Amino acid sequence: MLLWIVVPCSLTMAESVKFVSILRKLEMESHNDRKVDGMMSLMCLQCHHLPVEFSAVGVFELNMSLLYTIWGAMTTFLVMLLQFDI
């Protein structure tokens, strides 16, 4: 269940980074109306300085490192159980 939540959040964050780079390229290549250029510049700055992040009520971020941390904790606990022969 947690996998269904974390993976889409992580993919969305990766896509937002791609979006910023595409927006920068468009901004550099196109020379449209001043209003359009200004809006693209503001959008680029906003996306760059306010990255897309998902969190659980601000306690921890929902990204792939959460899954790695949980996996590591479970593995450590299982190794401890095996050492104590429980």
Helices and strands as residue ranges (DSSP letters): H 2-29, H 34-49, H 64-84
